[in-house]
């Protein structure tokens, strides 16, 4: 895992086309802005996990 320190209005670049910007820092909360191509899904982890669980639930049983 890469760990970076950033301040408000600073950003990191992932690959050639994803930018994560520090929008705001208040206490122990950080607000992020994410610029990514429309074909790249961006979700909070809990949303992503719920989507994956739903996909797994819908898969037919293989025997």
Backbone atoms as SQL, in Angstrom:
CREATE TABLE atoms (id INTEGER PRIMARY KEY, chain TEXT, resi INTEGER, resn TEXT, atom TEXT, x REAL, y REAL, z REAL);
INSERT INTO atoms VALUES
  (1, 'A', 1, 'UNK', 'N', 0.847, -1.171, 0.000),
  (2, 'A', 1, 'UNK', 'CA', 0.000, 0.000, 0.000),
  (3, 'A', 1, 'UNK', 'C', 0.896, 1.240, 0.000),
  (4, 'A', 2, 'UNK', 'N', 0.565, 2.149, -0.862),
  (5, 'A', 2, 'UNK', 'CA', 1.251, 3.440, -0.920),
  (6, 'A', 2, 'UNK', 'C', 0.510, 4.402, -0.005),
  (7, 'A', 3, 'UNK', 'N', 1.214, 5.056, 0.903),
  (8, 'A', 3, 'UNK', 'CA', 0.610, 6.028, 1.813),
  (9, 'A', 3, 'UNK', 'C', 1.199, 7.394, 1.499),
  (10, 'A', 4, 'UNK', 'N', 0.320, 8.371, 1.229),
  (11, 'A', 4, 'UNK', 'CA', 0.746, 9.714, 0.867),
  (12, 'A', 4, 'UNK', 'C', 0.119, 10.740, 1.797),
  (13, 'A', 5, 'UNK', 'N', 0.811, 11.831, 2.002),
  (14, 'A', 5, 'UNK', 'CA', 0.238, 12.970, 2.710),
  (15, 'A', 5, 'UNK', 'C', -0.135, 14.016, 1.676),
  (16, 'A', 6, 'UNK', 'N', -1.340, 14.532, 1.773),
  (17, 'A', 6, 'UNK', 'CA', -1.823, 15.562, 0.854),
  (18, 'A', 6, 'UNK', 'C', -2.566, 16.606, 1.675),
  (19, 'A', 7, 'UNK', 'N', -2.616, 17.811, 1.166),
  (20, 'A', 7, 'UNK', 'CA', -3.367, 18.882, 1.797),
  (21, 'A', 7, 'UNK', 'C', -4.527, 19.265, 0.896),
  (22, 'A', 8, 'UNK', 'N', -5.421, 20.103, 1.420),
  (23, 'A', 8, 'UNK', 'CA', -6.572, 20.554, 0.655),
  (24, 'A', 8, 'UNK', 'C', -6.125, 21.100, -0.703),
  (25, 'A', 9, 'UNK', 'N', -6.866, 20.761, -1.736),
  (26, 'A', 9, 'UNK', 'CA', -6.641, 21.170, -3.122),
  (27, 'A', 9, 'UNK', 'C', -5.444, 20.490, -3.777),
  (28, 'A', 10, 'UNK', 'N', -4.798, 19.564, -3.099),
  (29, 'A', 10, 'UNK', 'CA', -3.751, 18.757, -3.730),
  (30, 'A', 10, 'UNK', 'C', -4.395, 17.468, -4.240),
  (31, 'A', 11, 'UNK', 'N', -3.693, 16.782, -5.118),
  (32, 'A', 11, 'UNK', 'CA', -4.286, 15.585, -5.704),
  (33, 'A', 11, 'UNK', 'C', -3.232, 14.518, -5.942),
  (34, 'A', 12, 'UNK', 'N', -3.727, 13.337, -6.293),
  (35, 'A', 12, 'UNK', 'CA', -2.878, 12.246, -6.767),
  (36, 'A', 12, 'UNK', 'C', -3.460, 11.771, -8.092),
  (37, 'A', 13, 'UNK', 'N', -2.624, 11.184, -8.919),
  (38, 'A', 13, 'UNK', 'CA', -3.039, 10.656, -10.214),
  (39, 'A', 13, 'UNK', 'C', -2.842, 9.143, -10.180),
  (40, 'A', 14, 'UNK', 'N', -3.861, 8.418, -10.618),
  (41, 'A', 14, 'UNK', 'CA', -3.789, 6.959, -10.707),
  (42, 'A', 14, 'UNK', 'C', -3.844, 6.611, -12.192),
  (43, 'A', 15, 'UNK', 'N', -2.815, 5.923, -12.655),
  (44, 'A', 15, 'UNK', 'CA', -2.737, 5.624, -14.085),
  (45, 'A', 15, 'UNK', 'C', -2.627, 6.927, -14.864),
  (46, 'A', 16, 'UNK', 'N', -3.208, 6.948, -16.043),
  (47, 'A', 16, 'UNK', 'CA', -3.153, 8.143, -16.881),
  (48, 'A', 16, 'UNK', 'C', -4.415, 8.983, -16.823),
  (49, 'A', 17, 'UNK', 'N', -5.478, 8.448, -16.187),
  (50, 'A', 17, 'UNK', 'CA', -6.743, 9.149, -16.343),
  (51, 'A', 17, 'UNK', 'C', -7.641, 9.200, -15.114),
  (52, 'A', 18, 'UNK', 'N', -7.104, 8.922, -13.930),
  (53, 'A', 18, 'UNK', 'CA', -7.899, 9.035, -12.701),
  (54, 'A', 18, 'UNK', 'C', -7.173, 9.989, -11.760),
  (55, 'A', 19, 'UNK', 'N', -7.911, 10.999, -11.299),
  (56, 'A', 19, 'UNK', 'CA', -7.351, 11.979, -10.378),
  (57, 'A', 19, 'UNK', 'C', -8.195, 11.994, -9.111),
  (58, 'A', 20, 'UNK', 'N', -7.535, 11.927, -7.959),
  (59, 'A', 20, 'UNK', 'CA', -8.195, 12.017, -6.663),
  (60, 'A', 20, 'UNK', 'C', -7.735, 13.318, -6.018),
  (61, 'A', 21, 'UNK', 'N', -8.693, 14.192, -5.720),
  (62, 'A', 21, 'UNK', 'CA', -8.402, 15.523, -5.201),
  (63, 'A', 21, 'UNK', 'C', -8.891, 15.622, -3.760),
  (64, 'A', 22, 'UNK', 'N', -8.084, 16.199, -2.893),
  (65, 'A', 22, 'UNK', 'CA', -8.516, 16.485, -1.526),
  (66, 'A', 22, 'UNK', 'C', -9.344, 17.760, -1.586),
  (67, 'A', 23, 'UNK', 'N', -10.644, 17.632, -1.369),
  (68, 'A', 23, 'UNK', 'CA', -11.559, 18.762, -1.476),
  (69, 'A', 23, 'UNK', 'C', -11.634, 19.526, -0.160),
  (70, 'A', 24, 'UNK', 'N', -11.670, 18.786, 0.967),
  (71, 'A', 24, 'UNK', 'CA', -11.813, 19.431, 2.259),
  (72, 'A', 24, 'UNK', 'C', -11.324, 18.500, 3.353),
  (73, 'A', 25, 'UNK', 'N', -10.808, 19.069, 4.426),
  (74, 'A', 25, 'UNK', 'CA', -10.403, 18.307, 5.601),
  (75, 'A', 25, 'UNK', 'C', -11.011, 18.997, 6.813),
  (76, 'A', 26, 'UNK', 'N', -11.824, 18.257, 7.559),
  (77, 'A', 26, 'UNK', 'CA', -12.451, 18.791, 8.776),
  (78, 'A', 26, 'UNK', 'C', -12.327, 17.753, 9.864),
  (79, 'A', 27, 'UNK', 'N', -11.504, 18.039, 10.853),
  (80, 'A', 27, 'UNK', 'CA', -11.315, 17.078, 11.937),
  (81, 'A', 27, 'UNK', 'C', -10.786, 15.768, 11.401),
  (82, 'A', 28, 'UNK', 'N', -11.529, 14.697, 11.667),
  (83, 'A', 28, 'UNK', 'CA', -11.087, 13.373, 11.204),
  (84, 'A', 28, 'UNK', 'C', -11.763, 12.951, 9.909),
  (85, 'A', 29, 'UNK', 'N', -12.396, 13.889, 9.198),
  (86, 'A', 29, 'UNK', 'CA', -13.048, 13.577, 7.923),
  (87, 'A', 29, 'UNK', 'C', -12.337, 14.268, 6.773),
  (88, 'A', 30, 'UNK', 'N', -12.213, 13.536, 5.682),
  (89, 'A', 30, 'UNK', 'CA', -11.593, 14.055, 4.467),
  (90, 'A', 30, 'UNK', 'C', -12.607, 13.907, 3.338),
  (91, 'A', 31, 'UNK', 'N', -12.839, 14.959, 2.588),
  (92, 'A', 31, 'UNK', 'CA', -13.723, 14.897, 1.422),
  (93, 'A', 31, 'UNK', 'C', -12.843, 14.785, 0.185),
  (94, 'A', 32, 'UNK', 'N', -13.160, 13.798, -0.648),
  (95, 'A', 32, 'UNK', 'CA', -12.393, 13.537, -1.857),
  (96, 'A', 32, 'UNK', 'C', -13.238, 13.829, -3.088),
  (97, 'A', 33, 'UNK', 'N', -12.603, 14.345, -4.104),
  (98, 'A', 33, 'UNK', 'CA', -13.215, 14.460, -5.415),
  (99, 'A', 33, 'UNK', 'C', -12.474, 13.513, -6.341),
  (100, 'A', 34, 'UNK', 'N', -13.211, 12.810, -7.185),
  (101, 'A', 34, 'UNK', 'CA', -12.591, 11.820, -8.066),
  (102, 'A', 34, 'UNK', 'C', -12.998, 12.108, -9.501),
  (103, 'A', 35, 'UNK', 'N', -12.001, 12.357, -10.343),
  (104, 'A', 35, 'UNK', 'CA', -12.212, 12.511, -11.782),
  (105, 'A', 35, 'UNK', 'C', -11.759, 11.218, -12.442),
  (106, 'A', 36, 'UNK', 'N', -12.696, 10.551, -13.105),
  (107, 'A', 36, 'UNK', 'CA', -12.383, 9.291, -13.780),
  (108, 'A', 36, 'UNK', 'C', -13.241, 9.199, -15.041),
  (109, 'A', 37, 'UNK', 'N', -12.774, 8.451, -16.028),
  (110, 'A', 37, 'UNK', 'CA', -13.580, 8.252, -17.232),
  (111, 'A', 37, 'UNK', 'C', -14.930, 7.619, -16.874),
  (112, 'A', 38, 'UNK', 'N', -15.935, 7.884, -17.690),
  (113, 'A', 38, 'UNK', 'CA', -17.277, 7.367, -17.423),
  (114, 'A', 38, 'UNK', 'C', -17.333, 5.842, -17.407),
  (115, 'A', 39, 'UNK', 'N', -16.393, 5.183, -18.070),
  (116, 'A', 39, 'UNK', 'CA', -16.411, 3.719, -18.088),
  (117, 'A', 39, 'UNK', 'C', -15.737, 3.096, -16.870),
  (118, 'A', 40, 'UNK', 'N', -15.252, 3.918, -15.937),
  (119, 'A', 40, 'UNK', 'CA', -14.634, 3.426, -14.706),
  (120, 'A', 40, 'UNK', 'C', -15.622, 3.632, -13.563),
  (121, 'A', 41, 'UNK', 'N', -16.010, 2.544, -12.906),
  (122, 'A', 41, 'UNK', 'CA', -16.923, 2.640, -11.766),
  (123, 'A', 41, 'UNK', 'C', -16.163, 3.134, -10.542),
  (124, 'A', 42, 'UNK', 'N', -16.781, 4.052, -9.811),
  (125, 'A', 42, 'UNK', 'CA', -16.203, 4.565, -8.569),
  (126, 'A', 42, 'UNK', 'C', -17.284, 4.454, -7.498),
  (127, 'A', 43, 'UNK', 'N', -16.996, 3.670, -6.447),
  (128, 'A', 43, 'UNK', 'CA', -17.958, 3.446, -5.369),
  (129, 'A', 43, 'UNK', 'C', -17.253, 3.514, -4.019),
  (130, 'A', 44, 'UNK', 'N', -18.006, 3.876, -2.984),
  (131, 'A', 44, 'UNK', 'CA', -17.509, 3.682, -1.618),
  (132, 'A', 44, 'UNK', 'C', -17.425, 2.175, -1.399),
  (133, 'A', 45, 'UNK', 'N', -16.512, 1.743, -0.548),
  (134, 'A', 45, 'UNK', 'CA', -16.308, 0.300, -0.348),
  (135, 'A', 45, 'UNK', 'C', -17.600, -0.413, 0.032),
  (136, 'A', 46, 'UNK', 'N', -18.391, 0.146, 0.947),
  (137, 'A', 46, 'UNK', 'CA', -19.596, -0.544, 1.391),
  (138, 'A', 46, 'UNK', 'C', -20.609, -0.688, 0.253),
  (139, 'A', 47, 'UNK', 'N', -20.662, 0.268, -0.647),
  (140, 'A', 47, 'UNK', 'CA', -21.544, 0.177, -1.807),
  (141, 'A', 47, 'UNK', 'C', -21.021, -0.898, -2.763),
  (142, 'A', 48, 'UNK', 'N', -19.712, -0.894, -3.007),
  (143, 'A', 48, 'UNK', 'CA', -19.098, -1.897, -3.880),
  (144, 'A', 48, 'UNK', 'C', -19.368, -3.310, -3.350),
  (145, 'A', 49, 'UNK', 'N', -19.185, -3.494, -2.049),
  (146, 'A', 49, 'UNK', 'CA', -19.404, -4.819, -1.465),
  (147, 'A', 49, 'UNK', 'C', -20.866, -5.241, -1.576),
  (148, 'A', 50, 'UNK', 'N', -21.793, -4.310, -1.403),
  (149, 'A', 50, 'UNK', 'CA', -23.213, -4.629, -1.553),
  (150, 'A', 50, 'UNK', 'C', -23.519, -5.031, -2.996),
  (151, 'A', 51, 'UNK', 'N', -22.920, -4.334, -3.957),
  (152, 'A', 51, 'UNK', 'CA', -23.109, -4.677, -5.375),
  (153, 'A', 51, 'UNK', 'C', -22.577, -6.078, -5.651),
  (154, 'A', 52, 'UNK', 'N', -21.395, -6.385, -5.133),
  (155, 'A', 52, 'UNK', 'CA', -20.804, -7.707, -5.342),
  (156, 'A', 52, 'UNK', 'C', -21.655, -8.797, -4.702),
  (157, 'A', 53, 'UNK', 'N', -22.161, -8.522, -3.501),
  (158, 'A', 53, 'UNK', 'CA', -23.003, -9.500, -2.818),
  (159, 'A', 53, 'UNK', 'C', -24.273, -9.761, -3.634),
  (160, 'A', 54, 'UNK', 'N', -24.860, -8.710, -4.172),
  (161, 'A', 54, 'UNK', 'CA', -26.059, -8.851, -4.999),
  (162, 'A', 54, 'UNK', 'C', -25.750, -9.653, -6.266),
  (163, 'A', 55, 'UNK', 'N', -24.600, -9.399, -6.880),
  (164, 'A', 55, 'UNK', 'CA', -24.204, -10.168, -8.069),
  (165, 'A', 55, 'UNK', 'C', -24.047, -11.646, -7.729),
  (166, 'A', 56, 'UNK', 'N', -23.378, -11.930, -6.593),
  (167, 'A', 56, 'UNK', 'CA', -23.179, -13.320, -6.170),
  (168, 'A', 56, 'UNK', 'C', -24.515, -13.997, -5.889),
  (169, 'A', 57, 'UNK', 'N', -25.443, -13.260, -5.321),
  (170, 'A', 57, 'UNK', 'CA', -26.755, -13.797, -4.984),
  (171, 'A', 57, 'UNK', 'C', -27.544, -14.157, -6.242),
  (172, 'A', 58, 'UNK', 'N', -27.355, -13.400, -7.303),
  (173, 'A', 58, 'UNK', 'CA', -28.106, -13.621, -8.538),
  (174, 'A', 58, 'UNK', 'C', -27.520, -14.702, -9.416),
  (175, 'A', 59, 'UNK', 'N', -26.284, -15.149, -9.146),
  (176, 'A', 59, 'UNK', 'CA', -25.675, -16.199, -9.960),
  (177, 'A', 59, 'UNK', 'C', -26.417, -17.517, -9.769),
  (178, 'A', 60, 'UNK', 'N', -26.700, -18.242, -10.862),
  (179, 'A', 60, 'UNK', 'CA', -27.354, -19.533, -10.730),
  (180, 'A', 60, 'UNK', 'C', -26.411, -20.556, -10.084),
  (181, 'A', 61, 'UNK', 'N', -26.970, -21.484, -9.361),
  (182, 'A', 61, 'UNK', 'CA', -26.157, -22.541, -8.740),
  (183, 'A', 61, 'UNK', 'C', -25.618, -23.466, -9.806),
  (184, 'A', 62, 'UNK', 'N', -24.311, -23.724, -9.755),
  (185, 'A', 62, 'UNK', 'CA', -23.686, -24.647, -10.715),
  (186, 'A', 62, 'UNK', 'C', -23.510, -25.998, -10.045),
  (187, 'A', 63, 'UNK', 'N', -23.868, -27.053, -10.760),
  (188, 'A', 63, 'UNK', 'CA', -23.702, -28.386, -10.195),
  (189, 'A', 63, 'UNK', 'C', -22.900, -29.258, -11.104);
